[in-house]
Amino acid sequence: MPLHHRFTPADLLRCRFAISPLWETQEAVRTLLRPHRQAYHLPWLRRIRAAADQLDLSPLWLLMPRSGHSPDLLSPPPLGPTTAFEDELDRVRATDPALAREDLRKALASTPGALDTPTGRRFLADPARAVETIADLMARAWYGLIEPHWPRLRALLEADILFHSRRLADGGLEELFDGLHPDVRWHGPTNTLTLDRRSHHDRELGGQGLLLMPSAFIWPNVAGGFDPPWQPTVVYPARGIGALWSRTAERTPDALARLLGRARADVLCALHEPASTTALAHRLRLAPSTVSAHLKALHGAGLLQPHRRGHQVLYERTPLGIALAAGATPGAGAPVVS
């Protein structure tokens, strides 16, 4: 049964993108529970194994049914394009207990027997305390599983937003929505966005617009159906997750290094996808000030183009930069599995 998001004329003007570290945290926790989601994340799973072994995630897993309702309070849609994890967690802690109880009840009812477990009964008997327990677990999951890898994840999500923003500019909402996921369809005559789902959900956006959120861990699924008072949102798999946990070639081609200098050639080759100064510094293990100077020089040479995204600036190769990096030697800049 489908999930419908029905647009008014005002909603057509209020579609926006956002990135949510809290969402990535709860989807990472879900990925640990769902082996079919793990194919693209095996290097990450190896890196976080010790940290995951120190976490008791069973109370969160109880709220993540295979089908049916997942609690919106686990990851309320962010208010801004680049909300910090701590700010998102504050919103979780501020959830009204009455709203939390119904949200939790629907999730527990979606898993046979979950309502009668000690954790399920405890959550419903004291929803205010349940919210605090959930927030504390999410914080531990963030610091153990996601925060050490956030620069890499954020770079991927920002690059996806840049790509889809261009699709929107080139072809409007129809081209944007048709490229998000096979289960997402835009019906222009009725201004309705439909997600193919087992459950039925019908949401009049009512001028709030729609939030679009790429996710590294939601693959192969797409999510929607957030209930009031949450912002209507569609979460879809980010492009490029196949190379998310890979790294660029260890050695920048000598010919390119002689032309540009080793450090600047390294920066150019590392930009196989748009990235910020901070993300590149993390990737190359250099000081942000050093990377910034190289980016400025490469931009001045016409090899890079900056694009502003919220408070950040993303850099990507120009056609000349792409040709130079790819033509220096066969395979230059191609990812290799770490």
Helices and strands as residue ranges (DSSP letters): E 2-6, H 9-12, E 16-17, H 21-33, G 35-37, G 39-41, H 42-53, H 58-61, G 72-74, H 85-93, H 97-109, G 114-116, H 118-125, H 127-141, I 142-146, G 147-149, H 150-178, E 184-187, G 188-190, E 192-196, E 201-204, E 211-215, E 233-237, G 241-243, E 246-248, H 254-260, H 262-270, E 275-276, H 277-284, H 288-300, E 304-309, E 312-317, H 319-327, E 335-337
